[in-house]
Amino acid sequence: MGVDIGGSHITAMLIDLDQRIEVEGTWNRSKLNSGGSANDIISKWAETICKTMDSYAYKPSKIAIAMPGPMDYHNGICKIKDQGKYHSLFGLNIKFLLADKLGLSPNQIDFVNDAACFLRGELYVGSLASYDQAIGMTLGTGLGTSHTVNGKVYDSNLWKMPFKKGIAEDYISTRWFTNRFEELSGHSVIDVKDIITNHRNSPAFKSLFEEFSANLAEFIYKFIRKKMPLAAVIGGNIAKAEAYFLDDTRKILLDKMGYSFPIKISNLGEKAALIGAGSFSEDVAKSIYTYE
């Protein structure tokens, strides 16, 4: 089973590793309050996972969970703090808590970095299936980054890389979009979807996405120089707005590099992290590191 934990949802599905596809009828997604109590959060996770397990005749031998960091993935201890989500899980062994709710052994549950799972899924069967040296970025409430080394996928942990007057995530995230749009227009918005749906004709709209394109191109350029990949893939909710930033990002990057660098948009969407998580064996899962 592959499971993806987001800032406001949990998704689970079974993966047929021989065919490299999802098992039809096993996909389940639930909204959750990441600001709730530890018991409420773990209970919602368990409820969704049980729905997927109950949807198929055979039970999975392993549940691999794509989880945002920071976290001690090997031991299952959550270290998320001061990020506006999952504050009640800080310092807890969520692997043991979840296993207890599910009536499973903790050894049947692996937590792996969500950004690494995303890139693994895209390399496994997605937009980067023809590449073996790449970088991945998930753009949403936070900035996830990952890269490959000798066939293995790693969390790059570049969300906190010094960037402009702060860190990269300050400029490449939903938070930047909502804050910057309010600065430019005086209007408060919920997220990028809200901006596109309700403010597309606003004078601030074009400026907003021009700035974001420049920010993203500069970040990708720095990422490329660190990891020397052959291609990049972008996912996350902000990637759904590609029509408003991707062409400009590519053009700016072309000017910086002097050649056209392949930037792909995920063709798996939310399922990339699920398939990536499910595709990791126990030994591979334990090779996913977060650099501090």
Buried (B, 14 or more C-beta within 10 A) or exposed (E): BBBBBBBEBBBBBBBEEEEBEBBEEBBBBBEBEBBBEBEBBBBBBBBBBBBBBEBBEEEBEBBBBBBBBBBBBBEBBBBBEEBEBBBBBBEBBBBBBBBEBBEBEBEBBBBBBBBBBBBBBBBBBBBBEEBEBBBBBBBBBBBBBBBBEEEEBBBBBBBBBEBEEEBBBBBBBBBBBBBBBEEBBEEEBEBBBBBBEEBEEBEBBEBBBBBBBBBBBBBBBBBBEBBEBBBBBBBBBBBBBBEBBBEBBBEBBEEBBEEEBBBBEBBBBBBBBBBBBBBBEEEBBEBBBBEE
